[in-house]
Amino acid sequence: MEFLQQLGLQQKNQGVSTGTQWLSANGNAIKSFSPVDGQEIGEVKSGDQQSYEQLVQTSLAAAKEWRNWPAPKRGEIVRQIGEALRAKKEPLGKLVSYEMGKSLQEGYGEVQEMIDICDFAVGLSRQLYGLTMHSERPQHRMYEQWHPLGVVAIISAFNFPVAVFSWNAALAWICGNTTIWKPSEKTPLCGVAVQNIIAEVFAANNVPEGVNCLIQGGREVGEWLSHDTRIPLVSATGSTRMGKELSKAVAGRLGKSILELGGNNAIIISKDADLDMSLIGAVFGAVGTAGQRCTTTRRLIIHESVYEAFTQKIAKAYAQLKIGNPLDSQNHVGPLIDKDAVTMYLNSIEQCKAQGGKFIVEGGVLSGAGYESGCYVKPCIAEVTNELAIVQHETFAPILYVMKYKDLNEAIEMQNNVPQGLSSAIMTLNLREAELFLSANGSDCGIANVNIGTSGAEIGGAFGGEKETGGGRESGSDAWKAYMRRQTNTINYGTNLPLAQGIKFDF
């Protein structure tokens, strides 16, 4: 395929890079199969202990040099990376769509997120502000400043194979850190392609080797990174189970972590909602990326007075969905990532039925021409109560649960009564309802929206959630502070040395 050649991908690719150099490694081969058609796209070589050690040493050395580049100069490098991504948006977007399975428009959108965070980071490179404080001691000045941490590890998931890496990397770089990226073993070629794009920019600007490192591999590589005391921060996206294990390892060595884990996101459909607008948000939220977003809409909590009307509307909309090759822009829904995901989808449907759920739109696996990979499934809808065990669980698939409520406080309690706390939304034209939902008595999620869905966050705001979602924040706002260490400084410009709190120590 032409887009593979445009991105410098081969049938067999190295999997460990210190920036512009690829290292030899003796790890296992990781084969990448497209869920679109089941074809093997290529393979990469996973890292071994020797190549890992060389990678870390190179990154540590680069950190000592990179932190001395002025922040606006680091920002200029990130600006050029954004321009390089603009030039490669089409082929990289196609690769994301083909290797992961999301629609082509979503693939392009993911690359656009990379471009947007680069733009954000460029401006931020001139705004890494500290504060000044008045001292209680005469002729003293206090202030705080921020310094780079050093090496930042980034572990990304298959569902956003390139964007979430860039959220972390762009901020880490302008803050003066170097990065080590472990892409998902389910989408390894996206990692190689992005590394190739960045390497060209780094080579043209004499950026130190090791500022952006890549290492392919499975769970063992993640364990190396999380246990390595030389890496002060590990940012990881994935399941809650993975996050709990990684958190223990990093916290056990008193390191820092940014965790973006599971979501069980709900939209409350008020009696005062614009139902047509609500339908758009609910359908895209539920079936976008075939339900494989951490921000996917998994629950609709619908006021009893509009329940029948809205469930009929959404069932009709589901009947119009086109499922097929995501590279065809006419299709709305692509495949699940692999057959293991299909198995989890089917198991969840059976559990839902066994627990009393009633399907108003049936699911199932598609077969026949165009569905040879065995990864295409039907988005489905089940009537449930919020307390069902399967509803409390996050299934990474297009299964939508619908339920009724009478009072908004009841709906908010239902919305909050799950272990996860990532994204949430209410559809209402009632100002009082909207404000209650956003208040301290409202949604307990890290993201709370009014009259838009649960997915599609912009990079300008900090992204992340609470409870079993992990509590981390990435991307916009002041998320940059997580990639730096705060230092408080006091300067005495007088001739005496008074002590704080009025303490006397004369001799």
Secondary structure, DSSP 8 states (H G I E B T S, - for coil): -HHHHHTT--SEE--EESSS-B----S-EEEEE-TTT--EEEEEE---HHHHHHHHHHHHHHHHHHTTS-HHHHHHHHHHHHHHHHHTHHHHHHHHHHHH---HHHHHHHHHHHHHHHHHHHHHTT-----EEE-SSTTEEEEEEEEE-SEEEEE--SSSTTHHHHHHHHHHHHTT-EEEEE--TTSHHHHHHHHHHHHHHHHHTT--TTSEEEE--SHHHHHHHHH-TT--EEEEES-HHHHHHHHHHHHHTT-EEEEE----EEEEE-TTS-HHHHHHHHHHHHHGGGG-STT-EEEEEEETTTHHHHHHHHHHHHHT--BS-TTSTT-SB---SSHHHHHHHHHHHHHHHHTT-EEEE---B--STT-TTS--B--EEEE--TTSHHHHS--SSSEEEEEEESSHHHHHHHHH-SSEESEEEEE-S-HHHHHHHHSTTS--SSEEEESS-SS---TTSEE--EETT-S--EESTTGGGGGEEEEEEEEE-SSS---GGG-----
